Amino acid sequence: MTSNPGAASLGKVWFVGAGPGDPELITVKGQKLLSQAGAVLFAGSLVDRAATLYAPAGCEIRDSKDMTLEEMTAWLIEQTSKHATVVRLQTGDPGLYGALIEMARPLTAAGIEWAVVPGVSSAMASMAAAGESMTLPEVTQSVIFTRVEGRTPMPEGEDLASLAAHRTTLCIFLSITLMYKVEAALRAAGWPEDAPMLVVHKASWPGEEKILRGTLADIKQRCREAGVASQAMIVASPTLGALHWESLVRSKLYDPTFTHRFRKASA
Ligand code: SAH
């Protein structure tokens, strides 16, 4: 039936989101796949604990930090000839800054099946750590996941100043060493000096998480004082600090005067 009879015996590659760092924040499905894996290729220092905790004895576990993309895909392809389940373990969610498509294309070209298991992104974990909400009624109903330009150029129209003009929640990845660019962009978009900002270093990492709060005016200094210069999420949002606001617009979903599919208004 098939023109490639060997293909049926090849294993499948699973791109698994390991979550933000706490090994308990991997999904049940991700953990299950790891426990069945014959080989695991993990991305750097952030997710090694999940790999070593959940992978079975005898599983081939390899850190990808010294490998090129070509070497990684060659390794994954080679492992599928030996194992039914091969896991590529990535921080947070594999679809965010994870080179997912670059790795998947050669697999598809080689006739290897692959699938993605989503993960808890560090953006979610950072807001959770701080007890903050990404959205609030009549404050902002949108979230932008972005970064500032480093060696990877930003596509036209996506410079932070343009995005910040929307006054939504901004979760800024990969930019902690470029805080001066973040600040300049927010100022260019008219954010006031007292706009609240949040930086979370190693969100969810047991014993290592740092939550820094400040304003556009002082957040860089706060980071310097705390020695935070890597593995950090920057959040700028009009929702920050809402726990302590004097008044808040209520969410319609839980409003007693609001009828919806599951509940009739009581007033
Ligand atoms: N796919 C990942 C993002 C990878 S890009 C995700 O969904 O979270 C790497 C960037 O993610 C880092 O520069 C940092 O901005 C952020 N990051 C990853 N893990 C983090 C953590 N535990 N705490 C805070 N930021 C983190």
Boltz pocket constraint, residues with backbone or C-beta under 6 A from the ligand:
constraints:
  - pocket:
      binder: B
      contacts: [[A, 20], [A, 21], [A, 46], [A, 90], [A, 91], [A, 92], [A, 93], [A, 94], [A, 95], [A, 96], [A, 97], [A, 98], [A, 119], [A, 120], [A, 121], [A, 122], [A, 123], [A, 125], [A, 126], [A, 172], [A, 173], [A, 174], [A, 175], [A, 200], [A, 201], [A, 202], [A, 203], [A, 204], [A, 205], [A, 231], [A, 232], [A, 233], [A, 234]]
      max_distance: 6.0
